[in-house]
Structure formats: C-alpha cells, structure tokens
Amino acid sequence: MTPSHLRRAALALALAAACSPAFAQSTAAPATPGWPSKPVKLVVGFPGGSSPDLVARTLAEPLAKALGQPVIVENKVGAGGNIAADAVAKATDDHTLGIMINGNLTIAKLINPKIHYDPLKDLVPISLIATAPLALAAPANAPGATAQEFFAAARASGDRWSYGTPGVGTVAHIGMELLKGKAGVQPVHVPYPGNPQVINAIIGGQIQLALLPPAMAAAQARAGKLRVIGITSSGRSTLVPEYPSLAEAGVKDFNLEIWNAVAAPRSLPRPVVARLSALFSEIARSPDVRAKLFQQGWQVTGTTAEGLAQRIQTDARVLGAVIRSQGIKAE
C-alpha cells in the first residue's frame, strides 16, 4: 500500500470512529434523562472566520451527533468576546453554552469592573479544548532583515507605531503590553472586532504589529502578505516549526498561550455539566477533530471541567499581574 493509500485509510478510520454509534453515545458521558430537549446553542464572541468561530463549528457537528439534537453556532461580536460571555452567563434555558477565550474566563472583571458578569462566579467550566502560542506579525515590508533588526526599528519608532488586537483585555492585548516591557518597544494599542480585521489592518499598513494565532499568521505569511517575526513559546512550535521563538530574537522569559474553552451558565445542572465535560473532552481528542483543530493552528488538550478550572486559576493570576502592573482598563 502506498503512503497516500495509508493516509486515506487512516482518515477513513478516524471518520468512522467519530461518526460511529459508540462515539455518539459515549460511555464516558453520564446519562442525563430528558436533556437535551431542544437544539443546543454554542455562542461565540468573535466574527465568522475567527479562531473561536472555527473551533465552534468544528465541534458542533460531532456534538450534535452525540446529543441527538442540532447544535447551532451563534456569533455575538464585541467587547473582546465579553458580550457573548455575558449572554451565556445570563442564559436560563439550560441549552446555551459558550466557546470562549482566555480573557472571557479569567480577567474580564479586572479589565472592566463594569461588565455585567463575573467569569469566576457566573460561569461554570466545561472543558479546555485547545491551546496555542501566538505569532508576532508585521507587514510584509517591515524593516529589518532579522528579528533583532526589526526590534531595533520598533524601538526607534517609539509610539509612532501601533499594534492591533481583537479587543481590550484579550490575551493578545495583555501579551503585547508584556512584550513592550520585555522588548523595550512602545507601539500604541488599536482594538478591532476580531483577528480577521487585525490581519487586514496589517496588510493595509494601518498597524505595524499584532500577536495572532499562529495558523492565521502563517497562512498570510506564506502568501507574502505579512511577516512573522517570532512565536511566543519558549522554543519553536510544532504548529509552525519554520518560525523562530521570540526567545531566539533576544526576548527572554516570554511564554504566552491563547486557548479556547467551553463554559456554561453557573445554573446549568451538575449532571449536564458532567456529561458535557466528558463529551467535549472525547470529541476534541478524537482523531478527526484533533486533525482539524491542528490544521486550524491548535494543540488539542480536551480537559475535564477540573482541568479547565485549574487553567483559569493559573491564567487569572499571571495575566492579572500584568493588568495591575500596567494599569490596563477597558476604554
């Protein structure tokens, strides 16, 4: 059998496993008689085509098969995903879930005390789906032949440069503020509705820097539309091994990850939380979904609810320290 035949056979087995009755009625998920009784909604706080949106749509089909009910993805865009998170926190139908990023579940209240939900009190963790480092991106014609030369140009530009993020308080925003101190650069923050708009702004020359999901940045870089300066992991990432880490460019002690997770209203019955935690963990780690998420630029974790709760506590502490030291607040 040729390598191409082997790959096709492996894919067929993965698809069969994902769609089989055994997958749809997992023994890992406890029974919840009478639930779901209607379609389940996955609320996403970012536009179509954004990383959280792609993750939600990847999970929706196998989740629908497992639950025996349609799963609808609904985009509620704005405030760095917090509009969607607030809608999930206030949902009372027991059939509304959220696909959320770090900030929505950790430091949202620190960034903006006026938001109408408290992530640590009003939302219950379901599963940490996947993580990834960020890629520091710049226009394709950015100055400097090396990362070191690029940072030298950035330092010389002071606050005449700007950087874009998908919103105040997102990990991209807090991470860039952390990077500013470590690299000695001073670009000005410009928030956008989502990463697709950030990428358009880089390509159009409206901004000079952004921390982006690696798959999105790499796709545009390979097309010659922008340039990847480095990755925010301690070493090279398996997601985009062709790009150096920022540590290789002299930026020390700078490790930063984004992640997508599933959360629900605190009022969701505990048996349903347990069932969903088991289901999402199994679905994320299934061969077919794992491969799709990797193609989107994600390293799958698929944790239990307890695993997500631990990650929330850790990130709230680390990101919260940056927020306090830099005085970051919602505008």
Number of C-alpha atoms within 10 A of each C-alpha: 6 6 8 9 10 11 11 11 13 14 15 13 14 18 15 13 16 21 16 13 12 11 20 19 16 17 11 14 20 17 14 15 9 7 14 15 12 15 15 21 18 26 29 31 29 30 21 17 13 18 25 24 22 17 23 23 18 19 21 20 15 23 21 16 18 22 20 16 16 16 23 17 20 19 17 17 18 17 24 27 31 29 21 26 33 21 19 27 26 18 17 13 11 20 20 22 27 28 29 28 26 24 28 31 29 24 26 29 21 20 22 15 13 11 15 16 21 20 24 19 10 18 25 23 24 31 28 32 28 22 21 24 26 28 29 23 27 26 24 18 13 18 15 13 8 11 19 16 13 17 20 16 15 24 18 14 14 14 13 13 18 19 24 29 27 27 23 25 30 25 27 27 24 22 23 25 20 19 23 14 11 14 19 16 21 21 22 16 20 18 20 19 18 24 26 18 17 24 26 14 20 23 20 13 16 16 23 23 29 30 29 27 26 25 20 18 25 23 12 17 17 11 10 13 19 24 23 25 23 23 31 26 20 18 15 19 19 13 18 16 11 11 18 21 27 26 18 15 18 13 19 14 13 17 18 21 16 19 23 26 27 26 30 26 27 21 16 19 11 12 15 20 24 18 17 25 26 22 28 26 22 20 24 27 19 19 17 22 21 22 18 16 22 16 12 18 24 26 20 22 20 27 23 21 23 14 15 24 19 13 17 21 14 13 18 19 14 12 22 19 12 15 20 12 9 13 9 18 15 15 8
